[in-house]
Amino acid sequence: MSFQINSIIVFVLVNAVKCLCVGLVILIATRSGCFGQLPDFNVQLLDDKNGIQMANAAKLIRDRDGFLWILSPRHIQRFDGQNVRRIEAEGESLIDIASDSAGTVWITSDNSVWKYRTGYRSLRNVPTSGLDIAPLNKLGKLQITPDHHIWVNAGRGLYQYDPRTDSFRYQALPGLEGHHYYRRIFSKKDYQLYLADVTTVFSYDTRGQRVRQLPFASVRSVVPVTDDIVWASNSRMETFELNFATGSVRQIAAHSRENPTGIPLTELISITPLGPESKLVNTTKGCYLYNARSGAFSRAVLYQSGKPLPNDENYSDFLDRDGTKWILCQEGVLFFRPLAHTIGWLNGFPGAYAGLGNNVKAITEDGAGRIWLGTSRGIAVLDVRNGKVTPVNPGNQGSNHFAEVKGLVFDGRNLIVARSGALPQILDPVRRSFSDLVYPEGTMGEALRAKLRGEVIATIVKMPSGDHLIVGELVCYKVERGSYRISELAVAGADKLIQTMARDGKGRYWMGTYQGLVVTDSIFQNAAADSDFLPGKLVGAILMQNDSTAWCGSVGLYEVVRSGSGFKKKKIFPELANQRISMIHRDKAGRIWIGSDDGLYLLNRNAAKLQWFDFRDNIQNKPFNINSVLESANGRMYVGGLNGLNYFDPGLLKYREEKLNVIIAAVKVNQDDSLLTETPAPLRLNWTQNSVEIQYLTPYFRNPEKLMYRYRLTGLDDNWVDNARNSRVRFTSLPPGQYTFSVAASLDGLQWSETATPLSFVILVPWWKTWWFISAVVLVATALGYWLFRQRVGAIRRQTALREHMAELEMRALRAQMNPHFIFNCLNSINRYIVKSDNATASLYLTRFAKLIRLILDNSNSKNVLLSNELEALKLYIEMERIRFDNKFDYRIMVDEEVNTDSIEVPSLIIQPYVENAIWHGLLHKEASGSLWVKIRMLDDNRLECVVEDNGVGRGKAAEFRSKSATGKKSLGMKLTEDRIAVLNQYARTSASVEILDLEDENRRASGTRVVVTFPV
C-alpha cells in the first residue's frame, strides 16, 4: 500500500516537474530574455488629432527630406510633424508610393505613374513606353533598388524609369516574355525583386538579369528575409518559408492550443532584424517577436505614453534611413526605433488595484532585486521579471495604508517605511509583513508616537553609522541599526523644512529646505545657511562635486561653493535657468542625470553640454518627485514622478543628436497666389516684386511643439532674427539688391540647425536706376547744361547789348529833347520879347524854359518816372510852344479819374515826341487855329493808354510840306521813341505798343492825327 502511494507521489512529482520545465521553456522562448509585461517597444502615436486623415489610409513612407507621406485611394498627405498638405489625385485610384534618394516621391495607379517634388503644385504624370497599359497590363507597386533604379510592376512584367527621357520603359523578365503576374505581389531585398503569378513566386536579380522561381499557390504576400529566402502568406493566411537557393518550401508552424508559440494565421507585412537570432515580424494582426533559435513567436508589447496599445490590426509599414519603424495601424501611425534602447514608462501599474497611487514618491531595492515603490496611496512592489506591480498593505492599520509614503529604504534586512500621518514601520520584504519600531518606555514613547502621527515625512537618509534618519517637517528621528529603536534627533535647520540631504567627504551634511540651503557639521550642528535661491527658495536636489562644492537644484541649477562661513554660488546651464530641478544623480559610471520640469537631462562632460530627453523619449509628462530615484544593483535606473515610473539602463541609452532638416518650401512674391517653384538660383525679381513671403518647414515628429526658428536676410540685415514657432516670414518694400535668406531651427534655443540650401534672390534695380541709364542721363544732362550755359551766356550778352542800346537811346532822346534848334528858338523868342520890351512875357517864357530844362534833366536820371512828373514836363513844353507860336493852337490834357498819376510810373520822355510831332507837323501847317488833346486812361489794372490827338493837316499834308522843305528830315524824337518801345518789349518782356491813326472828316478829307501809346504799368 505504501509502495503504491509512493509510486503515485513520484508520478505526480515527475509530471509536475515536466509541466514546470515546459512552462519555463515556453517562458524563455516567449520572452527570450525580455520581461513579461514590461514593454518591448515604447512608441509614439500620430492620428487624426495631428491633422492626419486616417480614413482609407493604405500606405506610408518617409522621404529623403524627412516628410511623412500617407497614401489613400484618392489623395496623398504630406506631414512634417505640424502641418498636413493634401494633394489630390484626379480621378485615379492610387496604389503605391515610394521615394528615391533625390527626394522625388513616386505614386502609381492602375494606369499612370506620377512624381512629386517639394515646390510642385500638383502631381506630374510620367509617361510609359514600350508595351501599352491595358486591362491585362495594369500597373502595380513601386520598388527602388540600391543603384537608384525605379521599378514598377505590371500585369505583363516590369517598367524601369529612364531619366534621360523622363519615362518608364517596359522590360519583360528574361525568358518570361508574355507572362502574366499578380500586380499586388512586388517586394525587394537589395537588388532582388520578387513577383508572383497564380502558382509561382519569382526572384529577379536586376544586376545579373537572372530569374529564379519556386512553386507556391494562391500567394497573398511575399516578404524577403535574405537574398535567397522569403516568407510568404497564402490565401489561407498560412506562412511559409521559400528558399530559392535550395528550392525548398517549408511551412512555419502556426499558432494553436497545442503550439502557443507559433505564428498566427495572418498576412505578412515586413520582417525587421533585431539581432542574429531575433526578428520583429509585422503582420496584419499586429507585431510579433520571433526567436530564430527556438522558432517561437510572441506578441510584441507596445507601450504609448506609459500604457499598452492593442497591437492587433496593422496595414502597412516603413523602415526609414534612421532606423525608425513607421506602422500604419488601426490606432493611427506608430513610430519607434526597434534597435535602440529606450526609456520605459509605467503609467498606471498593471495588476495593481485602481486605488494604488500612480504618483511615485520613493524607490528602493531589496536584496532579491525587487523594486519597492512608495506612492501617494501606499506601497507596492515591482517584479522586474514580469512587470507586475503588487500593493503591499499593513493589515492592522485600517485605512492608513493609503497614506503617502515618501520615506522608504532597505537596510540590508528589512524595509523602513515612513508614511505621513502614520507611525513608521518595518516591512519584511520576503514575508511582506509589517512590524513596529521600538519606542521609548512610558510617556516619552507616547509623546513620540503622537508627534509622528501628526508628522509630514520628507525622506529617509542613511547615516555612516548604519543608522537611518527619518526627516520630518517638525523634527528629525533616528532609527538605530539592528535594534530599530527610534528617537528624536536635534538637527540644526530642521525648522526650515528639510526636503533632501547629501553628505560631503568631511562628514558635513548639505540640506535642501524650503528656506534655501543649510550646511551642518557631522552631528547636525553649527549650521550655515543661504536662503538666496529665488524665486521660491526651495532647494530640492543636491549633488556633491567635492568637499566644498555642491550642485543645488532650485529654480535653475546652482553651483555652490562653501567659502569660510559663507557661500559663493552661480547658476550653471542656461537651458535650466527657468526650470524646477527635482533630481540630480551621479550613476555608477559617473554620468550625471538631472530631472527638471521639461524632462531628463544627461550631462555630456566631453562636450560640456546637456543632452535632453523629454515626453517624446517616453519621459513621463509630469514632473519628477524629490528623492524619487534609484540605481539598482544591475545598473538600471528608476525615476518616480507624478505620473508613474520611468526606467532605463544608463549604459545602453544613447542620446540621439537631433540634426533638424530645415527646408525652404515655398516663395510667394507680392500678393500673387501662385508660388514660385523650380526657379534656378538666384531667383531674379524685377523692382516691382519687392514683397517676398517665404515658407519653411522642418520635418520633426518626436516633439514638434518644441521647434523654434530664427532667420536672417543677408543683404538687409546680417543678424539672426528670432521668429518663435512661426514657419513663415514676409519682407515688404525690399530695396533692389542681392539677398540670401537662411533659416535655422532648434529645440532648446541653444543648438541650431541651419538649412543646407539657403534661398538666394536678386531684386533688379528700376531701369531708371541702372548704370547705363544713369550714364545716359548724366551725358544728356551735361550736354543740356552746356547748351543752357551757352544760351544763358548769349542771353546775358544780348541783355547787356540791349541795356547799352537802351541807354544810348535814352541819351539820344534826351539830346532830342534838348536839341540846339529847340534851345535856339526858345532863346530867340525870349530875345524877341525883350526887344519888344515885353518883359513880362519874356520873363514868363524864360521861367518856363528853365523849369522844363530842369524837369527833363531830373527825369533823365531814371528809366521810369511818375506820370504826374511826365505830364508836368509835357504841359510846360506845350505852353512854351503855344507862346512861341502866338497861341495858334489850344490844348487839353485829360486824365481819367481812375488814373492815380502820383503812383503810376511810365518811361521818361515817352509822350513828348508825339506831342512835338503833332504841333510841328500837324498844327503849325494849319491855316486856322488848331487843337491838341492828350488823354490818359487805364485799359485794365496793368495797362495804361495815352492818346495824343490833333486836328491838324494830317500826315499826308505834313509829308508834302516836309518834302518841300530844305531838310526833309523825319521827326527824330518819334523814331527814337519807337526804338525805345521795341527795346523795352524785348528786354523787359512787356507788351507796349504805338498805333498812329489818320483822322478824316465826313468828306474823307484829312482832319488830324491820333497816336495811341499803350504800355504796362
Salt bridges, closest charged atoms under 4 A:
ASP40 OD1 - ARG31 NH2 2.27
ASP65 OD1 - ARG64 NH2 3.37
GLU88 OE2 - ARG86 NE 2.50
ASP96 OD1 - LYS59 NZ 3.40
ASP110 OD1 - ARG183 NH1 3.01
ASP147 OD2 - HIS149 ND1 3.33
ASP162 OD1 - ARG164 NE 3.18
ASP166 OD1 - LYS115 NZ 3.19
ASP197 OD2 - HIS179 NE2 2.64
ASP228 OD1 - ARG212 NH1 2.93
GLU238 OE2 - ARG236 NH2 3.68
GLU241 OE1 - ARG250 NH2 3.38
GLU267 OE2 - ARG184 NH2 3.17
GLU267 OE1 - ARG220 NH2 3.07
GLU277 OE2 - ARG293 NH2 2.98
ASP317 OD2 - LYS325 NZ 3.07
ASP320 OD2 - ARG62 NH1 2.95
ASP322 OD2 - ARG62 NH1 3.70
ASP322 OD2 - ARG656 NH2 3.60
ASP366 OD2 - ARG370 NE 2.81
ASP383 OD2 - ARG385 NH2 2.94
GLU404 OE2 - LYS361 NZ 3.27
ASP428 OD2 - ARG431 NH1 3.03
GLU446 OE2 - ARG449 NH1 3.37
GLU488 OE2 - LYS451 NZ 2.90
ASP504 OD2 - ARG508 NE 2.93
ASP530 OD2 - LYS569 NZ 2.92
ASP532 OD2 - LYS569 NZ 3.86
GLU559 OE1 - LYS570 NZ 3.99
ASP587 OD2 - ARG591 NE 2.82
ASP598 OD2 - LYS706 NZ 3.80
ASP617 OD1 - ARG702 NH2 1.79
GLU631 OE1 - HIS585 NE2 3.06
GLU657 OE2 - LYS609 NZ 3.49
GLU658 OE2 - ARG702 NH1 1.79
GLU678 OE1 - ARG124 NH2 2.58
GLU693 OE2 - ARG728 NH1 3.12
GLU693 OE1 - ARG730 NH1 3.73
GLU705 OE1 - ARG616 NH2 3.90
GLU872 OE2 - LYS851 NZ 3.44
GLU879 OE1 - ARG848 NH1 3.22
GLU881 OE1 - ARG884 NH2 2.93
ASP940 OD2 - ARG943 NE 3.12
GLU945 OE1 - ARG937 NE 2.67
GLU949 OE1 - LYS935 NZ 3.93
GLU949 OE1 - ARG1010 NE 3.11
ASP979 OD2 - LYS975 NZ 2.79
ASP998 OD1 - ARG955 NE 2.75
GLU1000 OE1 - ARG1004 NH2 3.72
ASP1001 OD2 - ARG1005 NE 3.54
